[in-house]
Amino acid sequence: MGAQPTGHANIGAKVTVSPSFFHVAGGEGGELGLETAENVVYIDELSALHAGVQSLQGSFSLPFDGWLVNRGQKVSVESATVAGDIRELLRGIVQVDAEEKQTPGGVAPLVWVAGLSVTGEA
C-alpha cells in the first residue's frame, strides 16, 4: 500500500500492528521537582489497563505501584488505586518536565497532574 515500515508489526498467533515503544517529547519543565515537592504521589507503573478503563465514558480506575514523595523522601505505596476521567486528567496537567527518561515501554518525561483521586496505604 506504499507505506513505509515502522517496526511495530507483531507476529504471534496472528499478525497485528500496534505501538510497542513510545517516545514522548519533553516539555519546557518548570518549578516542580521531586526534591522539593510536598506530599506528591509518584505513579511508577499502572496495571489492569485492559479492565479498569471505560473507553466510551473516559473514566478509569486503575491499580498502580508508586511512591508517596515528600521533599525527596520516598515511601512505597501499597494496594493503591488512581481514578478519574481522561478529559479531566488532560486538563489537570500542570507541568511536563524537560528531561526524558527511558523506561521498558518507551521514553518519556515526568508529567505532573493535579486533581486525581488516589486511594492506598503508605
C-alpha positions as CSV (number, residue, x, y, z in Angstrom):
1,M,0.0,0.0,0.0
2,G,3.0,2.3,-0.3
3,A,3.5,2.8,3.5
4,Q,7.0,3.0,5.0
5,P,7.7,0.3,7.6
6,T,7.7,1.5,11.2
7,G,8.8,-1.7,13.0
8,H,5.6,-2.1,15.0
9,A,4.4,-5.3,13.5
10,N,4.0,-8.3,15.8
11,I,4.0,-12.0,14.8
12,G,2.3,-14.5,17.1
13,A,-0.9,-16.4,16.7
14,K,-2.0,-13.6,14.4
15,V,-0.2,-10.7,12.8
16,T,-1.0,-7.3,14.4
17,V,0.2,-3.8,14.1
18,S,0.3,-1.7,17.2
19,P,2.6,0.7,19.0
20,S,5.0,-1.0,21.4
21,F,7.7,1.6,22.3
22,F,6.5,5.2,22.8
23,H,8.7,8.3,22.7
24,V,7.0,11.3,24.4
25,A,9.0,14.5,23.9
26,G,9.9,16.6,27.0
27,G,8.2,19.9,27.7
28,E,9.5,23.2,29.0
29,G,9.9,22.0,32.6
30,G,9.1,24.3,35.4
31,E,9.4,24.9,39.1
32,L,8.1,21.5,40.2
33,G,10.6,18.8,41.2
34,L,10.6,15.6,43.3
35,E,13.3,17.1,45.6
36,T,11.1,20.0,46.7
37,A,7.5,18.7,46.2
38,E,5.4,18.0,49.3
39,N,3.0,15.1,49.6
40,V,3.1,14.1,45.9
41,V,2.0,10.6,44.7
42,Y,4.5,9.3,42.1
43,I,2.9,6.6,39.9
44,D,5.6,4.2,38.8
45,E,3.5,1.6,36.9
46,L,-0.2,1.2,36.0
47,S,-1.8,-2.2,36.0
48,A,-5.0,-3.7,34.5
49,L,-5.3,-1.3,31.6
50,H,-7.5,-3.9,29.9
51,A,-10.0,-3.9,32.7
52,G,-10.0,-0.6,34.5
53,V,-10.9,1.8,31.7
54,Q,-14.4,2.6,30.4
55,S,-13.4,3.7,26.9
56,L,-16.9,5.1,26.0
57,Q,-17.1,7.2,29.1
58,G,-13.5,8.2,29.5
59,S,-13.4,7.1,33.1
60,F,-10.7,4.9,34.7
61,S,-9.9,3.2,38.0
62,L,-6.5,1.5,37.9
63,P,-4.2,-0.1,40.4
64,F,-0.7,1.2,40.5
65,D,2.7,0.8,42.0
66,G,4.2,4.0,43.3
67,W,5.6,6.3,46.0
68,L,4.5,9.0,48.3
69,V,7.1,11.7,47.9
70,N,7.7,14.5,50.4
71,R,10.8,16.7,49.8
72,G,12.8,14.0,48.2
73,Q,11.9,11.3,50.7
74,K,10.1,8.3,49.1
75,V,7.7,5.9,50.9
76,S,6.3,2.9,49.0
77,V,2.5,3.0,48.4
78,E,0.8,-0.4,48.8
79,S,-2.6,-1.5,47.3
80,A,-3.2,1.8,45.6
81,T,-5.7,2.9,43.0
82,V,-5.9,6.0,40.9
83,A,-9.2,7.1,39.5
84,G,-10.5,9.9,37.3
85,D,-11.7,10.9,33.9
86,I,-9.3,11.1,30.9
87,R,-10.6,14.6,29.9
88,E,-10.1,15.9,33.4
89,L,-6.6,14.3,33.6
90,L,-5.6,16.1,30.4
91,R,-7.0,19.4,31.7
92,G,-5.2,18.8,35.0
93,I,-1.6,18.6,33.5
94,V,0.3,21.3,35.3
95,Q,3.9,20.5,34.1
96,V,5.7,18.3,31.6
97,D,9.4,18.0,32.6
98,A,12.1,18.8,30.1
99,E,14.2,15.7,31.0
100,E,13.2,12.5,29.3
101,K,13.7,9.1,31.0
102,Q,13.9,5.7,29.4
103,T,11.5,3.0,30.6
104,P,10.8,-0.5,29.4
105,G,7.7,0.9,27.5
106,G,9.5,3.9,25.9
107,V,11.0,7.3,26.6
108,A,9.0,10.0,28.5
109,P,9.4,12.9,30.9
110,L,7.6,13.2,34.2
111,V,4.1,14.5,33.8
112,W,2.6,16.4,36.8
113,V,-1.2,16.2,37.1
114,A,-3.5,17.7,39.7
115,G,-6.9,16.5,40.7
116,L,-6.8,12.7,40.5
117,S,-8.4,10.5,43.2
118,V,-5.9,8.2,44.8
119,T,-6.5,5.6,47.5
120,G,-4.0,3.3,49.1
121,E,-1.8,2.7,52.2
122,A,1.7,4.0,52.7
